[in-house]
Amino acid sequence: MTEAQVLWIGIGGLAGWLAGLVLKGSGYGRTGDIIIGIVGGFIGGWLAEVLGLEVGNDLVPSLITAVFGAAIFISIMRMFAKAA
């Protein structure tokens, strides 16, 4: 595993945990938070690109983007959980 991959997993885990705090959820465990954060990073990055925002490769903008995307992802997951 490369240093960059470890960094992205760390950012993903942190983003998932922060998004859970923002949305006042019970969390999804360490692995779940990491997965949610990584998916959130993709969602946030895609939305930033669609909106014409430039995030770059800096830590803080990447983390903010991933947290925003993870919050969206958690909201969608909760919406589907309530519907089921």
N, CA, C and O atoms as a GROMACS GRO file, in nm:
protein
  336
    1MET      N    1   0.086  -0.117   0.000
    1MET     CA    2   0.000   0.000   0.000
    1MET      C    3   0.091   0.124   0.000
    1MET      O    4   0.185   0.133   0.079
    2THR      N    5   0.061   0.216  -0.088
    2THR     CA    6   0.144   0.335  -0.100
    2THR      C    7   0.106   0.438   0.007
    2THR      O    8   0.002   0.427   0.072
    3GLU      N    9   0.190   0.536   0.024
    3GLU     CA   10   0.165   0.642   0.121
    3GLU      C   11   0.040   0.722   0.083
    3GLU      O   12  -0.037   0.761   0.170
    4ALA      N   13   0.021   0.744  -0.047
    4ALA     CA   14  -0.097   0.818  -0.093
    4ALA      C   15  -0.225   0.742  -0.062
    4ALA      O   16  -0.325   0.802  -0.022
    5GLN      N   17  -0.223   0.610  -0.078
    5GLN     CA   18  -0.342   0.529  -0.049
    5GLN      C   19  -0.375   0.533   0.100
    5GLN      O   20  -0.492   0.543   0.138
    6VAL      N   21  -0.274   0.526   0.183
    6VAL     CA   22  -0.295   0.534   0.327
    6VAL      C   23  -0.352   0.672   0.364
    6VAL      O   24  -0.442   0.682   0.448
    7LEU      N   25  -0.300   0.777   0.301
    7LEU     CA   26  -0.350   0.912   0.326
    7LEU      C   27  -0.497   0.924   0.288
    7LEU      O   28  -0.575   0.981   0.364
    8TRP      N   29  -0.535   0.872   0.172
    8TRP     CA   30  -0.674   0.881   0.128
    8TRP      C   31  -0.768   0.800   0.217
    8TRP      O   32  -0.881   0.842   0.241
    9ILE      N   33  -0.722   0.685   0.265
    9ILE     CA   34  -0.804   0.608   0.358
    9ILE      C   35  -0.822   0.686   0.487
    9ILE      O   36  -0.930   0.689   0.545
   10GLY      N   37  -0.714   0.749   0.533
   10GLY     CA   38  -0.723   0.832   0.654
   10GLY      C   39  -0.818   0.949   0.635
   10GLY      O   40  -0.901   0.977   0.722
   11ILE      N   41  -0.806   1.018   0.522
   11ILE     CA   42  -0.897   1.130   0.493
   11ILE      C   43  -1.040   1.079   0.484
   11ILE      O   44  -1.132   1.143   0.535
   12GLY      N   45  -1.059   0.964   0.419
   12GLY     CA   46  -1.193   0.906   0.408
   12GLY      C   47  -1.253   0.872   0.543
   12GLY      O   48  -1.369   0.902   0.569
   13GLY      N   49  -1.173   0.811   0.629
   13GLY     CA   50  -1.222   0.777   0.763
   13GLY      C   51  -1.258   0.900   0.843
   13GLY      O   52  -1.362   0.905   0.908
   14LEU      N   53  -1.172   0.999   0.837
   14LEU     CA   54  -1.197   1.124   0.908
   14LEU      C   55  -1.320   1.194   0.853
   14LEU      O   56  -1.402   1.246   0.928
   15ALA      N   57  -1.333   1.196   0.721
   15ALA     CA   58  -1.449   1.260   0.658
   15ALA      C   59  -1.578   1.189   0.696
   15ALA      O   60  -1.678   1.255   0.726
   16GLY      N   61  -1.578   1.057   0.697
   16GLY     CA   62  -1.698   0.982   0.736
   16GLY      C   63  -1.736   1.007   0.881
   16GLY      O   64  -1.854   1.022   0.913
   17TRP      N   65  -1.634   1.012   0.968
   17TRP     CA   66  -1.659   1.038   1.110
   17TRP      C   67  -1.714   1.180   1.129
   17TRP      O   68  -1.811   1.199   1.203
   18LEU      N   69  -1.653   1.278   1.063
   18LEU     CA   70  -1.700   1.417   1.075
   18LEU      C   71  -1.840   1.433   1.020
   18LEU      O   72  -1.922   1.505   1.078
   19ALA      N   73  -1.869   1.368   0.909
   19ALA     CA   74  -2.004   1.376   0.851
   19ALA      C   75  -2.107   1.316   0.947
   19ALA      O   76  -2.218   1.366   0.959
   20GLY      N   77  -2.069   1.206   1.013
   20GLY     CA   78  -2.159   1.148   1.113
   20GLY      C   79  -2.185   1.242   1.228
   20GLY      O   80  -2.297   1.248   1.280
   21LEU      N   81  -2.083   1.316   1.270
   21LEU     CA   82  -2.102   1.415   1.378
   21LEU      C   83  -2.192   1.530   1.332
   21LEU      O   84  -2.279   1.574   1.406
   22VAL      N   85  -2.169   1.576   1.209
   22VAL     CA   86  -2.248   1.688   1.156
   22VAL      C   87  -2.395   1.648   1.148
   22VAL      O   88  -2.484   1.728   1.177
   23LEU      N   89  -2.421   1.525   1.107
   23LEU     CA   90  -2.559   1.480   1.090
   23LEU      C   91  -2.614   1.415   1.216
   23LEU      O   92  -2.725   1.361   1.215
   24LYS      N   93  -2.538   1.419   1.325
   24LYS     CA   94  -2.581   1.367   1.455
   24LYS      C   95  -2.627   1.222   1.446
   24LYS      O   96  -2.731   1.186   1.501
   25GLY      N   97  -2.550   1.140   1.377
   25GLY     CA   98  -2.584   0.999   1.364
   25GLY      C   99  -2.510   0.914   1.465
   25GLY      O  100  -2.422   0.963   1.536
   26SER      N  101  -2.546   0.788   1.470
   26SER     CA  102  -2.481   0.697   1.563
   26SER      C  103  -2.352   0.641   1.504
   26SER      O  104  -2.277   0.573   1.574
   27GLY      N  105  -2.324   0.667   1.379
   27GLY     CA  106  -2.204   0.618   1.315
   27GLY      C  107  -2.224   0.480   1.256
   27GLY      O  108  -2.324   0.414   1.281
   28TYR      N  109  -2.129   0.439   1.180
   28TYR     CA  110  -2.137   0.310   1.112
   28TYR      C  111  -2.016   0.224   1.144
   28TYR      O  112  -1.988   0.128   1.072
   29GLY      N  113  -1.945   0.255   1.249
   29GLY     CA  114  -1.824   0.183   1.285
   29GLY      C  115  -1.705   0.235   1.204
   29GLY      O  116  -1.723   0.312   1.109
   30ARG      N  117  -1.587   0.192   1.242
   30ARG     CA  118  -1.467   0.242   1.174
   30ARG      C  119  -1.467   0.210   1.025
   30ARG      O  120  -1.445   0.298   0.941
   31THR      N  121  -1.493   0.084   0.993
   31THR     CA  122  -1.492   0.044   0.852
   31THR      C  123  -1.602   0.115   0.774
   31THR      O  124  -1.578   0.161   0.663
   32GLY      N  125  -1.720   0.124   0.832
   32GLY     CA  126  -1.830   0.192   0.765
   32GLY      C  127  -1.801   0.338   0.743
   32GLY      O  128  -1.831   0.393   0.637
   33ASP      N  129  -1.742   0.404   0.844
   33ASP     CA  130  -1.707   0.545   0.830
   33ASP      C  131  -1.602   0.566   0.721
   33ASP      O  132  -1.610   0.663   0.646
   34ILE      N  133  -1.505   0.476   0.712
   34ILE     CA  134  -1.403   0.486   0.608
   34ILE      C  135  -1.467   0.472   0.471
   34ILE      O  136  -1.437   0.549   0.379
   35ILE      N  137  -1.553   0.373   0.456
   35ILE     CA  138  -1.619   0.351   0.326
   35ILE      C  139  -1.708   0.470   0.291
   35ILE      O  140  -1.705   0.518   0.177
   36ILE      N  141  -1.785   0.517   0.387
   36ILE     CA  142  -1.871   0.634   0.363
   36ILE      C  143  -1.788   0.756   0.327
   36ILE      O  144  -1.825   0.832   0.237
   37GLY      N  145  -1.676   0.775   0.395
   37GLY     CA  146  -1.589   0.888   0.367
   37GLY      C  147  -1.527   0.881   0.228
   37GLY      O  148  -1.517   0.982   0.159
   38ILE      N  149  -1.485   0.761   0.187
   38ILE     CA  150  -1.427   0.744   0.053
   38ILE      C  151  -1.532   0.769  -0.054
   38ILE      O  152  -1.507   0.840  -0.151
   39VAL      N  153  -1.650   0.709  -0.036
   39VAL     CA  154  -1.760   0.734  -0.131
   39VAL      C  155  -1.796   0.882  -0.130
   39VAL      O  156  -1.822   0.941  -0.235
   40GLY      N  157  -1.798   0.941  -0.012
   40GLY     CA  158  -1.827   1.084   0.000
   40GLY      C  159  -1.725   1.170  -0.072
   40GLY      O  160  -1.759   1.274  -0.129
   41GLY      N  161  -1.599   1.126  -0.068
   41GLY     CA  162  -1.495   1.199  -0.142
   41GLY      C  163  -1.523   1.200  -0.292
   41GLY      O  164  -1.506   1.302  -0.358
   42PHE      N  165  -1.567   1.086  -0.343
   42PHE     CA  166  -1.602   1.080  -0.485
   42PHE      C  167  -1.724   1.167  -0.516
   42PHE      O  168  -1.725   1.240  -0.615
   43ILE      N  169  -1.825   1.159  -0.430
   43ILE     CA  170  -1.946   1.240  -0.451
   43ILE      C  171  -1.914   1.388  -0.442
   43ILE      O  172  -1.956   1.467  -0.527
   44GLY      N  173  -1.840   1.427  -0.338
   44GLY     CA  174  -1.803   1.568  -0.321
   44GLY      C  175  -1.716   1.618  -0.434
   44GLY      O  176  -1.734   1.730  -0.482
   45GLY      N  177  -1.620   1.535  -0.478
   45GLY     CA  178  -1.535   1.574  -0.590
   45GLY      C  179  -1.613   1.591  -0.719
   45GLY      O  180  -1.589   1.684  -0.796
   46TRP      N  181  -1.709   1.501  -0.741
   46TRP     CA  182  -1.792   1.510  -0.862
   46TRP      C  183  -1.877   1.636  -0.857
   46TRP      O  184  -1.887   1.708  -0.957
   47LEU      N  185  -1.939   1.664  -0.741
   47LEU     CA  186  -2.022   1.784  -0.729
   47LEU      C  187  -1.939   1.911  -0.745
   47LEU      O  188  -1.984   2.007  -0.808
   48ALA      N  189  -1.820   1.912  -0.688
   48ALA     CA  190  -1.733   2.029  -0.702
   48ALA      C  191  -1.699   2.053  -0.849
   48ALA      O  192  -1.696   2.167  -0.896
   49GLU      N  193  -1.674   1.945  -0.921
   49GLU     CA  194  -1.643   1.957  -1.064
   49GLU      C  195  -1.763   2.008  -1.142
   49GLU      O  196  -1.749   2.094  -1.229
   50VAL      N  197  -1.882   1.954  -1.111
   50VAL     CA  198  -2.004   1.997  -1.179
   50VAL      C  199  -2.031   2.145  -1.154
   50VAL      O  200  -2.074   2.218  -1.243
   51LEU      N  201  -2.005   2.190  -1.031
   51LEU     CA  202  -2.029   2.329  -0.995
   51LEU      C  203  -1.916   2.423  -1.037
   51LEU      O  204  -1.925   2.544  -1.019
   52GLY      N  205  -1.810   2.366  -1.093
   52GLY     CA  206  -1.698   2.447  -1.140
   52GLY      C  207  -1.604   2.492  -1.029
   52GLY      O  208  -1.528   2.587  -1.048
   53LEU      N  209  -1.608   2.426  -0.915
   53LEU     CA  210  -1.519   2.460  -0.804
   53LEU      C  211  -1.388   2.384  -0.819
   53LEU      O  212  -1.387   2.270  -0.864
   54GLU      N  213  -1.279   2.447  -0.782
   54GLU     CA  214  -1.150   2.382  -0.791
   54GLU      C  215  -1.103   2.348  -0.651
   54GLU      O  216  -1.077   2.436  -0.570
   55VAL      N  217  -1.092   2.217  -0.623
   55VAL     CA  218  -1.054   2.170  -0.491
   55VAL      C  219  -0.903   2.156  -0.480
   55VAL      O  220  -0.845   2.190  -0.377
   56GLY      N  221  -0.839   2.106  -0.582
   56GLY     CA  222  -0.695   2.085  -0.579
   56GLY      C  223  -0.659   1.961  -0.498
   56GLY      O  224  -0.745   1.877  -0.470
   57ASN      N  225  -0.533   1.950  -0.462
   57ASN     CA  226  -0.485   1.834  -0.388
   57ASN      C  227  -0.446   1.867  -0.245
   57ASN      O  228  -0.380   1.787  -0.178
   58ASP      N  229  -0.484   1.983  -0.196
   58ASP     CA  230  -0.451   2.022  -0.060
   58ASP      C  231  -0.538   1.945   0.039
   58ASP      O  232  -0.650   1.907   0.007
   59LEU      N  233  -0.486   1.925   0.158
   59LEU     CA  234  -0.553   1.844   0.260
   59LEU      C  235  -0.686   1.903   0.305
   59LEU      O  236  -0.788   1.834   0.304
   60VAL      N  237  -0.687   2.029   0.343
   60VAL     CA  238  -0.808   2.089   0.400
   60VAL      C  239  -0.922   2.097   0.297
   60VAL      O  240  -1.033   2.055   0.329
   61PRO      N  241  -0.899   2.147   0.175
   61PRO     CA  242  -1.010   2.147   0.078
   61PRO      C  243  -1.057   2.006   0.043
   61PRO      O  244  -1.177   1.984   0.023
   62SER      N  245  -0.964   1.911   0.036
   62SER     CA  246  -1.003   1.772   0.006
   62SER      C  247  -1.089   1.716   0.119
   62SER      O  248  -1.188   1.648   0.094
   63LEU      N  249  -1.052   1.745   0.242
   63LEU     CA  250  -1.128   1.697   0.357
   63LEU      C  251  -1.266   1.760   0.360
   63LEU      O  252  -1.365   1.691   0.385
   64ILE      N  253  -1.275   1.890   0.337
   64ILE     CA  254  -1.405   1.958   0.336
   64ILE      C  255  -1.495   1.900   0.226
   64ILE      O  256  -1.614   1.877   0.248
   65THR      N  257  -1.437   1.878   0.110
   65THR     CA  258  -1.513   1.820  -0.001
   65THR      C  259  -1.561   1.680   0.033
   65THR      O  260  -1.676   1.645   0.005
   66ALA      N  261  -1.474   1.599   0.093
   66ALA     CA  262  -1.512   1.462   0.130
   66ALA      C  263  -1.618   1.461   0.239
   66ALA      O  264  -1.709   1.378   0.234
   67VAL      N  265  -1.609   1.551   0.336
   67VAL     CA  266  -1.711   1.558   0.443
   67VAL      C  267  -1.846   1.598   0.383
   67VAL      O  268  -1.948   1.539   0.417
   68PHE      N  269  -1.846   1.696   0.296
   68PHE     CA  270  -1.970   1.739   0.231
   68PHE      C  271  -2.032   1.624   0.152
   68PHE      O  272  -2.152   1.599   0.161
   69GLY      N  273  -1.949   1.554   0.074
   69GLY     CA  274  -1.999   1.440  -0.003
   69GLY      C  275  -2.046   1.327   0.086
   69GLY      O  276  -2.148   1.264   0.057
   70ALA      N  277  -1.974   1.300   0.196
   70ALA     CA  278  -2.015   1.195   0.289
   70ALA      C  279  -2.148   1.230   0.356
   70ALA      O  280  -2.231   1.142   0.379
   71ALA      N  281  -2.168   1.358   0.388
   71ALA     CA  282  -2.294   1.400   0.449
   71ALA      C  283  -2.410   1.378   0.351
   71ALA      O  284  -2.518   1.334   0.391
   72ILE      N  285  -2.387   1.406   0.225
   72ILE     CA  286  -2.490   1.380   0.123
   72ILE      C  287  -2.518   1.232   0.114
   72ILE      O  288  -2.634   1.190   0.109
   73PHE      N  289  -2.410   1.151   0.113
   73PHE     CA  290  -2.424   1.006   0.102
   73PHE      C  291  -2.500   0.949   0.224
   73PHE      O  292  -2.588   0.864   0.208
   74ILE      N  293  -2.466   0.995   0.344
   74ILE     CA  294  -2.536   0.949   0.464
   74ILE      C  295  -2.684   0.988   0.458
   74ILE      O  296  -2.770   0.909   0.494
   75SER      N  297  -2.712   1.109   0.414
   75SER     CA  298  -2.852   1.154   0.403
   75SER      C  299  -2.931   1.066   0.307
   75SER      O  300  -3.045   1.031   0.335
   76ILE      N  301  -2.870   1.031   0.196
   76ILE     CA  302  -2.937   0.943   0.099
   76ILE      C  303  -2.959   0.804   0.159
   76ILE      O  304  -3.065   0.745   0.142
   77MET      N  305  -2.856   0.753   0.229
   77MET     CA  306  -2.870   0.621   0.292
   77MET      C  307  -2.982   0.621   0.396
   77MET      O  308  -3.059   0.526   0.404
   78ARG      N  309  -2.992   0.727   0.474
   78ARG     CA  310  -3.097   0.736   0.577
   78ARG      C  311  -3.234   0.748   0.513
   78ARG      O  312  -3.332   0.693   0.565
   79MET      N  313  -3.242   0.819   0.402
   79MET     CA  314  -3.369   0.834   0.332
   79MET      C  315  -3.419   0.698   0.283
   79MET      O  316  -3.538   0.668   0.294
   80PHE      N  317  -3.329   0.617   0.228
   80PHE     CA  318  -3.368   0.485   0.180
   80PHE      C  319  -3.398   0.390   0.296
   80PHE      O  320  -3.483   0.302   0.283
   81ALA      N  321  -3.328   0.406   0.408
   81ALA     CA  322  -3.353   0.319   0.524
   81ALA      C  323  -3.491   0.346   0.582
   81ALA      O  324  -3.559   0.252   0.626
   82LYS      N  325  -3.534   0.471   0.583
   82LYS     CA  326  -3.666   0.505   0.635
   82LYS      C  327  -3.776   0.456   0.542
   82LYS      O  328  -3.886   0.423   0.586
   83ALA      N  329  -3.746   0.451   0.411
   83ALA     CA  330  -3.845   0.409   0.313
   83ALA      C  331  -3.864   0.257   0.316
   83ALA      O  332  -3.969   0.208   0.277
   84ALA      N  333  -3.764   0.184   0.363
   84ALA     CA  334  -3.772   0.038   0.362
   84ALA      C  335  -3.848  -0.016   0.478
   84ALA      O  336  -3.864  -0.138   0.490
   0.00000   0.00000   0.00000
